[in-house]
Amino acid sequence: MKLPKKKQDIVDAAFSVLSRKGKRATIAEIAGAAEVNESAIYYYFKDKRELLFYAAGESLRRRTIDLQRELEGISDPISRLSALIWFQLTYHDDEPGYARYSILDCRADREFFHHEASIHFINWTRIVNTILLDGINEGSFVPEIPFSVVNSMIMGLIDMENIQVFTGRWKGSARDDFDAILYLLLPVLTEPYSKKDGELQDERELILQAGERVFAARGVDQVKISDIVKESGLNQETVHSCFGSPENILLSVLRSRFAENRFRMPIAVESTSPSEKLVRFIREHFLFFLGEPSFVTIFLAGGMYNEDFYCSSDYEEYEAYLGTLDDILNEGKEKELFRSGVENRVFINLFNGCFSHLMIRWLNMPPRSHFETTRIMQWAVKLLLRAVEAPNG
């Protein structure tokens, strides 16, 4: 993002003022710091919002250079990831004006992710992904981890940690939770997955899900095997070997749904294990918002990334809703199914952060298919559970 000198000078001035005052920075203050007339700012920038986008991008560009310098000489992927998390928590503690604007105003603003300054945010996530890839290649991290979900967990958790500090919901520093953050994240990255965990869905399940969607869209008498092959993303030989015909797929869809419901109904009316309760809570949370796409935008911009939300009775209502998570975590620890060192408050930040970042990602870069959305959601549920489960839970 190479800018003309005067435009760059204005961005540098905006960055300086933004670091002190956040979005309360005025055009007059920025013009004064840049030693230009206000008209010069409007010559280069449409409005204050666009200028502050550039300033946020400039700050992140400089911070990325500092981070890369910080990571030089650290070869171990776990140590590099730990250093990145510490670096970001520290920067946000030391630069609250910038951090408030970057997190509370840019994250939930869809225009920011269509602005050229967002490339610096993307570059930051690429550093995280590089660390994850290095960890996989060197054997420090398990190879099955889905980058989009893990990245959302890491970045989202840091966001929520800082928001809790900015809004006075947590009286300490975000750095205070550094050990608790690693305690949640490292098992997600390092503990081996069973074959079932890694696959999440076998080929038969993929075909049944694809068949259900195709039958619903075209009618039960209008579907060819090639339609289901295309929807599933598998090859024709695989689909044929599993089911043989569209009729068999249709009957299997019905049988699978009945069996699933027969299994789930007792769970719905009887007491369940804390692990199952946690899975159900997270899944239902995702499904509710996926069924209300218009509300997602409102919830992010007016809720999770809105400072006023955290000082309102609406947040108290949301906090009461999250109290269910608190109860589940406590029960899991009492039954020794969850690790005793899990900090409930930090896990709730992880849950909120992972969900929020995935929703931001989906709003700005929608998944290619319903299947992809479902698969990512399943991974999020699996990894959030993995963050708290005891090794033999």
C-alpha positions, 0 to 999 in steps of 0.5 A: 500500500504505497501512498503519495508522500503527503497522503502518507504524512496524513496517515502517519498523523492519523495513526498518532492521534488514533493511538491516543484517542481512538475513534474520538480523534477529529479531522481537525486534530489530525490536520493539526498533527499533519500540519495541513489544512482540513481541506487537504485531508478531504482531498485525499480521503472521502471521510474520517472513516476512510482515513482511520481505516488507513491509519489502522492499516498503517498501525498493523503494518508497523506492528507486523514488522515488529512482530516479525523481528520479535519472532526472529531466532525463535524456531520452536512453533509453540514458542513462536505462537506463544510469543505472537499471543504475548506480543499482541496482548502487550501491544493492545495493553500499551496502545489502548486507543488504537486497539479499541478502534481496531477491534471495536470499530474495524472488526465488525465493519464490513467496509473495512474488509473491502478496503485496501488497508485490510491487507495488513489484517490478512497478512497478520493472519498469514503469520499465524497460519505460517506458524501452524503450518511449521508446527505441523511440518515439524511434528509439534502440531497435529496435522488435522487442525483446520486453519480457519477455525484455529485462526478464529479461535486464537484471534477471536480469543485475543479480541474478547480478552481485550474487549473485556478490559476495554469495557471494564468487565475485567479489571486486570490486564489482558496479559494476566490471562496469558497462561490461561489462554495457552492452557486452552489452546495448546491441547487443541493444537498438540493432542492427537486426534482419533481417526474418527475425529479427523474425518468428522464425516465419512463418505456415506454421511457426505453422500446422505447430506448431499442427497438430502439437499438435492432431493429437497431442491429438485423433488424426489422424482427428479434427481439423478445420481450425477446430481448427488455426485456433483453436490457431494464433491465425491467421484461417481464410483464412490457414490455408486459403491456406497448406495448404487442408486438415487432411490437407495440414497433417498431411503437411506436419508430417511432411515438416517434421520429417523435413527438420528432422532431416535438417538437424540430424543432420549438425550433431549429429555434425560440428563447428559454428560457435561461433554454432550451438554457443551457440544449441544450448547455450542452447536445450538448457538451456531445453528441459531445464528446460521438460521438468522443471517440478518441478525448476525450482522446486528449481533456483531456490530451492535453487540460483540464489537460495540462498547455500549453493549457491555454496559447495558442490560442487554449484556446482562441478559447475554451474560445470563445466557452464557451462565449455562456454559459456566454451569457446564464447565463446573460440572465437567470439572467436578466429574473430572471430565474437564481439566481442573485448570480451565478458567471459565471466564477465559473459555467463554472469551474463547467461545465468543471470539471463535464464533465472532471471527468465524461469522466475520469471515463468513460475512465477508468471504461466504463459504462455497457451500452449505457443506463447507459451513457445516464442516467448519461448524463441526470443527469449531464444536470439536476443537472448543470441546478439545480445549477443556476435555481431560485427556481421558474425559 
